[in-house]
Amino acid sequence: MANMIDVEVAYALPHKQKIVSVTVDEGASLLDAVKQSGIQTEFPELNLEDAKYGIFGKAVRNPEQEIVKDGIRIEIYRPLLIDPKQARLNRAAKAQKDG
C-alpha cells in the first residue's frame, strides 16, 4: 500500500474562496492532487488544464511533473484582467491628472 500525504488546494474569486484538504498518494503530481481535491465542483468555470499554479506563492511551471510534498498548499491562480505594468501606468496617469 502506498504512503499517503496531506495537501491543501486553494482557489479564490473576489466573492468566493475555498481551501480543500485532500489526501493523495506519495509521488502524486500537483495536477493529480488538484483533480483529486474536487475543487472544480465548487468552481465549474475553472479549467484545470490551462490554469496557473503555485506552492505557497511560488509559481510552478510544470504542474503535471511537480511532485507534491506533505503539508503544502497548492494555489490555483486566476488569469490577470490587466497587465500589471499597464495597471501601474493607469494609476500614475490618474494620480497626475488628479494633481
Summary of the structure (lengths in Angstrom):
residues: 99
radius of gyration: 17.1
end to end distance: 67.2
largest distance: 67.2
contacts: 232
relative contact order: 0.21
helix: 27%
strand: 34%
